[in-house]
Amino acid sequence: MTSTPTPNQPHRKRPTQRDLDPHLHRYAQRTAGMTASEIRALFAVASRPEVVSLAGGMPYLPALPLDSLADELAQMVATEGMTALQYGSAQGTAELRERICEVMAMEGIRAHADDVTVTVGSQMALDMVTRIFCDPGDVVLAEAPSYVGALTTFASYQAQVVQVPMDDDGLIPDELDAALCSLRAQGRTAKFLYTIPNFHNPAGVTMAVPRRAEVLRLCAEYQVLIVEDNPYGLLGFDGQTYPAMRAADPDNVVYLGSFSKTFAPGLRVGWALAPHAVREKLVLAAESATLCPPTFTQFVVARYLAAHDWKGQIKTYQEAYRIRRDAMLEALAHHLPPGCRWTRPAGGFYVWLTVPEGLDTKAMLPRAVTQRVAYVPGTAFYAESDRSAAARLMRLSFCYPTPERITEGVRRLATVLDNELELQRTFGSLRPRTVFGPQSPSPDTA
Amino acid sequence: MTSTPTPNQPHRKRPTQRDLDPHLHRYAQRTAGMTASEIRALFAVASRPEVVSLAGGMPYLPALPLDSLADELAQMVATEGMTALQYGSAQGTAELRERICEVMAMEGIRAHADDVTVTVGSQMALDMVTRIFCDPGDVVLAEAPSYVGALTTFASYQAQVVQVPMDDDGLIPDELDAALCSLRAQGRTAKFLYTIPNFHNPAGVTMAVPRRAEVLRLCAEYQVLIVEDNPYGLLGFDGQTYPAMRAADPDNVVYLGSFSKTFAPGLRVGWALAPHAVREKLVLAAESATLCPPTFTQFVVARYLAAHDWKGQIKTYQEAYRIRRDAMLEALAHHLPPGCRWTRPAGGFYVWLTVPEGLDTKAMLPRAVTQRVAYVPGTAFYAESDRSAAARLMRLSFCYPTPERITEGVRRLATVLDNELELQRTFGSLRPRTVFGPQSPSPDTA
């Protein structure tokens, strides 16, 4: 006889996974690669006002002219609302695609609006590119470290990511050559190289111009497509830009761009510029994903580009971020304990910090949040197999807080590091010694 | 010795597929299922002013109060712009998710905002649901016919679609039982049943209420999830609504909703309401697809729902579409030749027309466009294997044109049909006799 549970004495049994999720047996295999990313957990942390978040990549929007934006938007709705609120084409509006070509011209790209596909942020462009190129098990090359959102997307398509080391001049061509050669020796090839040449997320470095030619040459030689992700390219702190890789090789580069950092991310307007045949596939993939990108936000961006001094706004952003970068570098030099090193970004949002031997940035994060400072541990930026390399690394963002808050945040971080080092001196490190850079994919270069 | 081409006498060779697309060898296998949909081709046709388009599913937006929308938007940008233009959560804003629960309550759904995921139109919700559930080769059940955008999405995930016949009361439970039984006999199961219970696209029919219980019972019995797509549910022409299937079985139904038809499609705001564990997977999938849905359009919709008489606006839409439906039904009865039959929708956007034996709506379309009328051939609404069933079918939309234009469009369509029948009488039909309804997936019911 089984006992009947009563409201006061419920029959308790340990819940099984199946109890927690009765749909567990139904999921596609790709969901195994879908795990809660560090980005998402940190959105929550970053929103607590007492925490100085050096974690998120949120742009500094107070630089935007909200009042004139409001006026223009009202005018747009009143005069063009019927079109702006209606379905549009899967590829995006012709007017916005024309204007996107003007933006890309600033980095030397000559392109036709026909080859541009508007997407819901460049994240969707990345998703679409992976969708049309990657079968499960296919190899994607990426920098080590690489953008966490890209790694998540590649994982959701069950692609295998092989990460290639960088230094202060970006991706190292010899390492790329070795990775390509090693794949070839295994009878495999990569579907594409995913690279962020300018003001890298998270590394903060920029690929040296001569290296771009080398990387283009290597990829052409090994017949590997390049996916050039360039959200930060116009945010050089001295107004400098670098020639887009797409400009040098239109047939072998898919270029991803975004208005998230040069205008506003809440609109989610990005794009892909692709060789013509690839663009056809991209549009079909995008149509099955969202039918069409939001017409409304495309009209907002197009009107902004037409009516505003958008190049002036970019200068305003550059200046805001330069001041923040300076505050961060000064605070790092002033407060951090010996044994730390960090990159010195010439643009973009991020500094990449290496902490002293024996520390573990992921294990340390809860203690840092207790000290009211947040960052992203290095592990987030490596594919699963390469995460052991990342224990001493972290990404610090200087894009969102005020310079004063950045200084205070770094001061708090220094206190956390000092405490960790003190613990280490007292009790010794429990963590095994780690190697900088990812594990090599090839047995012969391991 | 080979001849050298000169600028005046270029060496011509027939281009190979590889010449046309040097990336051809790189695409993922799923791109084989990505073909230009009839939707996309018809967006182009529909935009020519001399054509009466009975093809597109564009809502009748002149019913919207643009001036007050413009004012509210300006106020929203001026006061909440910093948040509305910033990144948001992958799940969508809490305020909008709360309001979505109020909308769903109109059809008997009691839901918590935690279980709602905002998406870029319900198309993205469909894409995400397919992403988390379908491995290549998995079976999805759908009505015959079914929404073309859903079939495209299922194809892009290499799912196999098995279509189940409908009649004037919607999906036929006995046919569903037969399909489920046949799959079981093959040792297979379906990942989910995709259904549009209300004012079906393209069939224009509504699933009878007693049938909903039967379909829910069958799916529970065979352990098949239901994906209930309900973009038109609030557009009953007499203000009538039907109980959502989700209301009766919260644990086995993923419900998809949209503001595209009750407000405006250019905002691309839709949602999925899912059992809690499924919702977690959906949010992870959505994060890798777009990082987050546009914050800006979510603020627009939330403010619209807060500040406008949105229920009154839905009544305005119902009335506009009722008048159009009446114009279409009257014109069909008045002009169409004998041998045609059509559904009589009680809501939504579409009439499903069967033309006389021997005619082929797809072959006829170019001649119809020449006569300045467009529709969607039935083939669009069947998975590849089932398309032979659709030759006599077409979808007619009454959502967008004025009643006068609808009448004129049907008159032109009648002329086209008369001409086709005349040709047929003169030369005989070249088309083999077709069977109404899809090919059965099972040998024993074929």
Boltz contact constraints between the chains, C-beta under 6 A:
constraints:
  - contact:
      token1: [A, 21]
      token2: [B, 277]
      max_distance: 6.0
  - contact:
      token1: [A, 23]
      token2: [B, 278]
      max_distance: 6.0
  - contact:
      token1: [A, 26]
      token2: [B, 133]
      max_distance: 6.0
  - contact:
      token1: [A, 27]
      token2: [B, 132]
      max_distance: 6.0
  - contact:
      token1: [A, 28]
      token2: [B, 133]
      max_distance: 6.0
  - contact:
      token1: [A, 28]
      token2: [B, 134]
      max_distance: 6.0
  - contact:
      token1: [A, 28]
      token2: [B, 135]
      max_distance: 6.0
  - contact:
      token1: [A, 29]
      token2: [B, 135]
      max_distance: 6.0
  - contact:
      token1: [A, 31]
      token2: [B, 132]
      max_distance: 6.0
  - contact:
      token1: [A, 31]
      token2: [B, 281]
      max_distance: 6.0
  - contact:
      token1: [A, 34]
      token2: [B, 284]
      max_distance: 6.0
  - contact:
      token1: [A, 58]
      token2: [B, 86]
      max_distance: 6.0
  - contact:
      token1: [A, 58]
      token2: [B, 87]
      max_distance: 6.0
  - contact:
      token1: [A, 61]
      token2: [B, 82]
      max_distance: 6.0
  - contact:
      token1: [A, 61]
      token2: [B, 85]
      max_distance: 6.0
  - contact:
      token1: [A, 61]
      token2: [B, 86]
      max_distance: 6.0
  - contact:
      token1: [A, 66]
      token2: [B, 78]
      max_distance: 6.0
  - contact:
      token1: [A, 66]
      token2: [B, 81]
      max_distance: 6.0
  - contact:
      token1: [A, 69]
      token2: [B, 77]
      max_distance: 6.0
  - contact:
      token1: [A, 70]
      token2: [B, 74]
      max_distance: 6.0
  - contact:
      token1: [A, 70]
      token2: [B, 77]
      max_distance: 6.0
  - contact:
      token1: [A, 70]
      token2: [B, 78]
      max_distance: 6.0
  - contact:
      token1: [A, 73]
      token2: [B, 73]
      max_distance: 6.0
  - contact:
      token1: [A, 73]
      token2: [B, 77]
      max_distance: 6.0
  - contact:
      token1: [A, 74]
      token2: [B, 70]
      max_distance: 6.0
  - contact:
      token1: [A, 74]
      token2: [B, 74]
      max_distance: 6.0
  - contact:
      token1: [A, 77]
      token2: [B, 69]
      max_distance: 6.0
  - contact:
      token1: [A, 77]
      token2: [B, 70]
      max_distance: 6.0
  - contact:
      token1: [A, 77]
      token2: [B, 73]
      max_distance: 6.0
  - contact:
      token1: [A, 78]
      token2: [B, 66]
      max_distance: 6.0
  - contact:
      token1: [A, 78]
      token2: [B, 67]
      max_distance: 6.0
  - contact:
      token1: [A, 78]
      token2: [B, 70]
      max_distance: 6.0
  - contact:
      token1: [A, 81]
      token2: [B, 66]
      max_distance: 6.0
  - contact:
      token1: [A, 82]
      token2: [B, 61]
      max_distance: 6.0
  - contact:
      token1: [A, 84]
      token2: [B, 266]
      max_distance: 6.0
  - contact:
      token1: [A, 85]
      token2: [B, 61]
      max_distance: 6.0
  - contact:
      token1: [A, 85]
      token2: [B, 264]
      max_distance: 6.0
  - contact:
      token1: [A, 85]
      token2: [B, 266]
      max_distance: 6.0
  - contact:
      token1: [A, 86]
      token2: [B, 58]
      max_distance: 6.0
  - contact:
      token1: [A, 86]
      token2: [B, 61]
      max_distance: 6.0
  - contact:
      token1: [A, 86]
      token2: [B, 266]
      max_distance: 6.0
  - contact:
      token1: [A, 87]
      token2: [B, 58]
      max_distance: 6.0
  - contact:
      token1: [A, 87]
      token2: [B, 265]
      max_distance: 6.0
  - contact:
      token1: [A, 120]
      token2: [B, 120]
      max_distance: 6.0
  - contact:
      token1: [A, 120]
      token2: [B, 290]
      max_distance: 6.0
  - contact:
      token1: [A, 121]
      token2: [B, 290]
      max_distance: 6.0
  - contact:
      token1: [A, 121]
      token2: [B, 291]
      max_distance: 6.0
  - contact:
      token1: [A, 123]
      token2: [B, 290]
      max_distance: 6.0
  - contact:
      token1: [A, 123]
      token2: [B, 291]
      max_distance: 6.0
  - contact:
      token1: [A, 124]
      token2: [B, 290]
      max_distance: 6.0
  - contact:
      token1: [A, 127]
      token2: [B, 289]
      max_distance: 6.0
  - contact:
      token1: [A, 132]
      token2: [B, 27]
      max_distance: 6.0
  - contact:
      token1: [A, 132]
      token2: [B, 31]
      max_distance: 6.0
  - contact:
      token1: [A, 133]
      token2: [B, 26]
      max_distance: 6.0
  - contact:
      token1: [A, 133]
      token2: [B, 28]
      max_distance: 6.0
  - contact:
      token1: [A, 134]
      token2: [B, 28]
      max_distance: 6.0
  - contact:
      token1: [A, 135]
      token2: [B, 28]
      max_distance: 6.0
  - contact:
      token1: [A, 135]
      token2: [B, 29]
      max_distance: 6.0
  - contact:
      token1: [A, 152]
      token2: [B, 288]
      max_distance: 6.0
  - contact:
      token1: [A, 153]
      token2: [B, 288]
      max_distance: 6.0
  - contact:
      token1: [A, 156]
      token2: [B, 288]
      max_distance: 6.0
  - contact:
      token1: [A, 264]
      token2: [B, 85]
      max_distance: 6.0
  - contact:
      token1: [A, 265]
      token2: [B, 87]
      max_distance: 6.0
  - contact:
      token1: [A, 266]
      token2: [B, 84]
      max_distance: 6.0
  - contact:
      token1: [A, 266]
      token2: [B, 85]
      max_distance: 6.0
  - contact:
      token1: [A, 266]
      token2: [B, 86]
      max_distance: 6.0
  - contact:
      token1: [A, 266]
      token2: [B, 295]
      max_distance: 6.0
  - contact:
      token1: [A, 266]
      token2: [B, 296]
      max_distance: 6.0
  - contact:
      token1: [A, 267]
      token2: [B, 294]
      max_distance: 6.0
  - contact:
      token1: [A, 267]
      token2: [B, 296]
      max_distance: 6.0
  - contact:
      token1: [A, 268]
      token2: [B, 294]
      max_distance: 6.0
  - contact:
      token1: [A, 277]
      token2: [B, 21]
      max_distance: 6.0
  - contact:
      token1: [A, 278]
      token2: [B, 23]
      max_distance: 6.0
  - contact:
      token1: [A, 281]
      token2: [B, 31]
      max_distance: 6.0
  - contact:
      token1: [A, 284]
      token2: [B, 34]
      max_distance: 6.0
  - contact:
      token1: [A, 288]
      token2: [B, 152]
      max_distance: 6.0
  - contact:
      token1: [A, 288]
      token2: [B, 153]
      max_distance: 6.0
  - contact:
      token1: [A, 288]
      token2: [B, 156]
      max_distance: 6.0
  - contact:
      token1: [A, 289]
      token2: [B, 127]
      max_distance: 6.0
  - contact:
      token1: [A, 290]
      token2: [B, 120]
      max_distance: 6.0
  - contact:
      token1: [A, 290]
      token2: [B, 121]
      max_distance: 6.0
  - contact:
      token1: [A, 290]
      token2: [B, 123]
      max_distance: 6.0
  - contact:
      token1: [A, 290]
      token2: [B, 124]
      max_distance: 6.0
  - contact:
      token1: [A, 291]
      token2: [B, 121]
      max_distance: 6.0
  - contact:
      token1: [A, 291]
      token2: [B, 123]
      max_distance: 6.0
  - contact:
      token1: [A, 291]
      token2: [B, 149]
      max_distance: 6.0
  - contact:
      token1: [A, 294]
      token2: [B, 267]
      max_distance: 6.0
  - contact:
      token1: [A, 294]
      token2: [B, 268]
      max_distance: 6.0
  - contact:
      token1: [A, 294]
      token2: [B, 294]
      max_distance: 6.0
  - contact:
      token1: [A, 294]
      token2: [B, 297]
      max_distance: 6.0
  - contact:
      token1: [A, 295]
      token2: [B, 266]
      max_distance: 6.0
  - contact:
      token1: [A, 296]
      token2: [B, 266]
      max_distance: 6.0
  - contact:
      token1: [A, 296]
      token2: [B, 267]
      max_distance: 6.0
  - contact:
      token1: [A, 296]
      token2: [B, 297]
      max_distance: 6.0
  - contact:
      token1: [A, 297]
      token2: [B, 294]
      max_distance: 6.0
  - contact:
      token1: [A, 297]
      token2: [B, 296]
      max_distance: 6.0
